[in-house]
Amino acid sequence: MTEKAKEDNHKPGKPWTTVGVFDSYENAQNQIMHLIAAAPTYDFKIRRSGDGGSQFTITVSYTHLTL
């Protein structure tokens, strides 16, 4: 497969926006519960960040899936 063919098959993923950074997973999870209550149709995720994975970042995707 040529380099051009590889590039043509790539589809960009959902755009994710950072909502906040927390020092503990429990604080991030608590914030996500409030965000889900306010906007249940958005997608949220928590990922490790910071020096050595010591912080937790909440990101949100505002795109909606259509079937």
N, C-alpha and C positions, 0 to 999 in steps of 0.2 A: 504494500500500500504506500503510495507516495505521500510526501508531506502535504501537498495540496488537498488530497482526499481526506487526510486526517483533520485538517482545519475545517473542511466543509461539513463534517459530521458533528462538530462541537456545537452544542446548544447551551446558551448561558442558563445558569440556575436562577432560582428566585433571588430577588434583591433583599438582603438582610440589613437591618439598621440596628445599631447598638442602643439599648434603652438605659442600661445602667451597669455599674461594676460594684460587686459586693465582696466583703472579706470572708463570708462563710456561705456554704451551700444553703443552709437553712434560711438565711436572710434573702437570698436570691429566690428560693422556692416560695417564700412568703410573698414576695413582691409579684411573682408570676401569678399566684392565686388571685391577687387583686386585679392584675391586668386582664386575666382571663374573664373575670366577672364583668369588667368594663367593656371588653371587646372579645367576645367568645369566638368570632369567626377568623381572627388573626392566628398565625402560627408563631409560637414562642419556643425558644430553646435556651438552655444554659450550657455554657462551655467554659472550660478552665482557661485562665489567662494570667497575666502577670508573671513575675519572676518565679520560676520553678512551679508554676501552676497554683500559686497561692491565692489567687482571686478568681471570682466567678462572674462572667459577663452574660447578661441577658440580651438576646437579640430577637427581633420581631420581623416577620415578613407580612406585608400588607396585601399581598396578592391573594386572589381567591381562585380556587380550582373550579373549573366549569366542566360539567360532564355532558 
